[in-house]
Amino acid sequence: MAIGVAYLTKLITSFKSFKLGLLAYNQGPSAIKEYLHGNQQLSIDYYNKVLRRYYILKKHVDKR
């Protein structure tokens, strides 16, 4: 898990964006680079799924 977190952190830093870093983690850095050059569309389903789960977990933690 620590390796995955380190890799995700690297991607977020590299793309200077949480959203793009998370999408790169899911779809690969090359897909994001192609998107940034206007050559590819991105699916944001994974990003939305992660955010939904984050807010569900946050809601439970905030209740404590």
PyMOL commands that place a pseudoatom at each C-alpha (Angstrom):
pseudoatom trace, name=CA, resn=MET, resi=1, chain=A, elem=C, hetatm=0, pos=[0.000, 0.000, 0.000]
pseudoatom trace, name=CA, resn=ALA, resi=2, chain=A, elem=C, hetatm=0, pos=[2.861, 2.383, 0.777]
pseudoatom trace, name=CA, resn=ILE, resi=3, chain=A, elem=C, hetatm=0, pos=[4.202, 1.958, -2.755]
pseudoatom trace, name=CA, resn=GLY, resi=4, chain=A, elem=C, hetatm=0, pos=[0.800, 2.837, -4.212]
pseudoatom trace, name=CA, resn=VAL, resi=5, chain=A, elem=C, hetatm=0, pos=[0.548, 5.933, -2.024]
pseudoatom trace, name=CA, resn=ALA, resi=6, chain=A, elem=C, hetatm=0, pos=[4.065, 7.014, -3.023]
pseudoatom trace, name=CA, resn=TYR, resi=7, chain=A, elem=C, hetatm=0, pos=[3.254, 6.511, -6.710]
pseudoatom trace, name=CA, resn=LEU, resi=8, chain=A, elem=C, hetatm=0, pos=[-0.029, 8.425, -6.426]
pseudoatom trace, name=CA, resn=THR, resi=9, chain=A, elem=C, hetatm=0, pos=[1.764, 11.260, -4.614]
pseudoatom trace, name=CA, resn=LYS, resi=10, chain=A, elem=C, hetatm=0, pos=[4.366, 11.365, -7.389]
pseudoatom trace, name=CA, resn=LEU, resi=11, chain=A, elem=C, hetatm=0, pos=[1.644, 11.589, -10.057]
pseudoatom trace, name=CA, resn=ILE, resi=12, chain=A, elem=C, hetatm=0, pos=[-0.259, 14.329, -8.214]
pseudoatom trace, name=CA, resn=THR, resi=13, chain=A, elem=C, hetatm=0, pos=[2.972, 16.303, -7.872]
pseudoatom trace, name=CA, resn=SER, resi=14, chain=A, elem=C, hetatm=0, pos=[3.967, 15.678, -11.480]
pseudoatom trace, name=CA, resn=PHE, resi=15, chain=A, elem=C, hetatm=0, pos=[0.630, 16.821, -12.919]
pseudoatom trace, name=CA, resn=LYS, resi=16, chain=A, elem=C, hetatm=0, pos=[0.158, 19.537, -10.255]
pseudoatom trace, name=CA, resn=SER, resi=17, chain=A, elem=C, hetatm=0, pos=[-3.421, 18.380, -9.812]
pseudoatom trace, name=CA, resn=PHE, resi=18, chain=A, elem=C, hetatm=0, pos=[-5.137, 15.890, -7.531]
pseudoatom trace, name=CA, resn=LYS, resi=19, chain=A, elem=C, hetatm=0, pos=[-7.679, 15.085, -10.230]
pseudoatom trace, name=CA, resn=LEU, resi=20, chain=A, elem=C, hetatm=0, pos=[-5.119, 14.536, -13.000]
pseudoatom trace, name=CA, resn=GLY, resi=21, chain=A, elem=C, hetatm=0, pos=[-2.842, 12.609, -10.644]
pseudoatom trace, name=CA, resn=LEU, resi=22, chain=A, elem=C, hetatm=0, pos=[-5.656, 10.285, -9.634]
pseudoatom trace, name=CA, resn=LEU, resi=23, chain=A, elem=C, hetatm=0, pos=[-6.707, 9.803, -13.247]
pseudoatom trace, name=CA, resn=ALA, resi=24, chain=A, elem=C, hetatm=0, pos=[-3.080, 9.070, -14.191]
pseudoatom trace, name=CA, resn=TYR, resi=25, chain=A, elem=C, hetatm=0, pos=[-2.979, 6.475, -11.413]
pseudoatom trace, name=CA, resn=ASN, resi=26, chain=A, elem=C, hetatm=0, pos=[-6.020, 4.812, -12.974]
pseudoatom trace, name=CA, resn=GLN, resi=27, chain=A, elem=C, hetatm=0, pos=[-5.483, 5.355, -16.716]
pseudoatom trace, name=CA, resn=GLY, resi=28, chain=A, elem=C, hetatm=0, pos=[-1.731, 5.800, -16.911]
pseudoatom trace, name=CA, resn=PRO, resi=29, chain=A, elem=C, hetatm=0, pos=[0.417, 8.914, -17.227]
pseudoatom trace, name=CA, resn=SER, resi=30, chain=A, elem=C, hetatm=0, pos=[0.543, 8.595, -21.021]
pseudoatom trace, name=CA, resn=ALA, resi=31, chain=A, elem=C, hetatm=0, pos=[-3.238, 8.939, -21.264]
pseudoatom trace, name=CA, resn=ILE, resi=32, chain=A, elem=C, hetatm=0, pos=[-3.092, 12.161, -19.252]
pseudoatom trace, name=CA, resn=LYS, resi=33, chain=A, elem=C, hetatm=0, pos=[-0.293, 13.556, -21.410]
pseudoatom trace, name=CA, resn=GLU, resi=34, chain=A, elem=C, hetatm=0, pos=[-2.327, 12.767, -24.538]
pseudoatom trace, name=CA, resn=TYR, resi=35, chain=A, elem=C, hetatm=0, pos=[-5.348, 14.448, -22.955]
pseudoatom trace, name=CA, resn=LEU, resi=36, chain=A, elem=C, hetatm=0, pos=[-3.320, 17.563, -22.137]
pseudoatom trace, name=CA, resn=HIS, resi=37, chain=A, elem=C, hetatm=0, pos=[-2.186, 17.740, -25.764]
pseudoatom trace, name=CA, resn=GLY, resi=38, chain=A, elem=C, hetatm=0, pos=[-5.805, 17.475, -26.926]
pseudoatom trace, name=CA, resn=ASN, resi=39, chain=A, elem=C, hetatm=0, pos=[-5.378, 14.018, -28.437]
pseudoatom trace, name=CA, resn=GLN, resi=40, chain=A, elem=C, hetatm=0, pos=[-7.524, 11.986, -26.067]
pseudoatom trace, name=CA, resn=GLN, resi=41, chain=A, elem=C, hetatm=0, pos=[-10.620, 12.222, -23.914]
pseudoatom trace, name=CA, resn=LEU, resi=42, chain=A, elem=C, hetatm=0, pos=[-10.599, 10.991, -20.346]
pseudoatom trace, name=CA, resn=SER, resi=43, chain=A, elem=C, hetatm=0, pos=[-13.111, 8.961, -18.433]
pseudoatom trace, name=CA, resn=ILE, resi=44, chain=A, elem=C, hetatm=0, pos=[-13.678, 10.543, -15.042]
pseudoatom trace, name=CA, resn=ASP, resi=45, chain=A, elem=C, hetatm=0, pos=[-15.738, 7.637, -13.668]
pseudoatom trace, name=CA, resn=TYR, resi=46, chain=A, elem=C, hetatm=0, pos=[-12.866, 6.437, -11.452]
pseudoatom trace, name=CA, resn=TYR, resi=47, chain=A, elem=C, hetatm=0, pos=[-12.273, 9.953, -10.113]
pseudoatom trace, name=CA, resn=ASN, resi=48, chain=A, elem=C, hetatm=0, pos=[-15.967, 10.381, -9.268]
pseudoatom trace, name=CA, resn=LYS, resi=49, chain=A, elem=C, hetatm=0, pos=[-16.083, 6.949, -7.615]
pseudoatom trace, name=CA, resn=VAL, resi=50, chain=A, elem=C, hetatm=0, pos=[-13.086, 7.767, -5.395]
pseudoatom trace, name=CA, resn=LEU, resi=51, chain=A, elem=C, hetatm=0, pos=[-14.570, 11.139, -4.400]
pseudoatom trace, name=CA, resn=ARG, resi=52, chain=A, elem=C, hetatm=0, pos=[-17.928, 9.568, -3.533]
pseudoatom trace, name=CA, resn=ARG, resi=53, chain=A, elem=C, hetatm=0, pos=[-16.212, 7.034, -1.290]
pseudoatom trace, name=CA, resn=TYR, resi=54, chain=A, elem=C, hetatm=0, pos=[-14.056, 9.739, 0.283]
pseudoatom trace, name=CA, resn=TYR, resi=55, chain=A, elem=C, hetatm=0, pos=[-17.096, 11.827, 1.229]
pseudoatom trace, name=CA, resn=ILE, resi=56, chain=A, elem=C, hetatm=0, pos=[-18.924, 8.791, 2.627]
pseudoatom trace, name=CA, resn=LEU, resi=57, chain=A, elem=C, hetatm=0, pos=[-15.924, 7.941, 4.817]
pseudoatom trace, name=CA, resn=LYS, resi=58, chain=A, elem=C, hetatm=0, pos=[-15.443, 11.578, 5.821]
pseudoatom trace, name=CA, resn=LYS, resi=59, chain=A, elem=C, hetatm=0, pos=[-19.081, 11.828, 6.856]
pseudoatom trace, name=CA, resn=HIS, resi=60, chain=A, elem=C, hetatm=0, pos=[-18.672, 8.831, 9.176]
pseudoatom trace, name=CA, resn=VAL, resi=61, chain=A, elem=C, hetatm=0, pos=[-15.446, 10.183, 10.676]
pseudoatom trace, name=CA, resn=ASP, resi=62, chain=A, elem=C, hetatm=0, pos=[-16.954, 13.635, 11.223]
pseudoatom trace, name=CA, resn=LYS, resi=63, chain=A, elem=C, hetatm=0, pos=[-19.788, 12.091, 13.254]
pseudoatom trace, name=CA, resn=ARG, resi=64, chain=A, elem=C, hetatm=0, pos=[-17.310, 10.834, 15.868]
for i in range(1, 64): cmd.bond("trace and resi %d" % i, "trace and resi %d" % (i + 1))
show_as sticks, trace
zoom trace
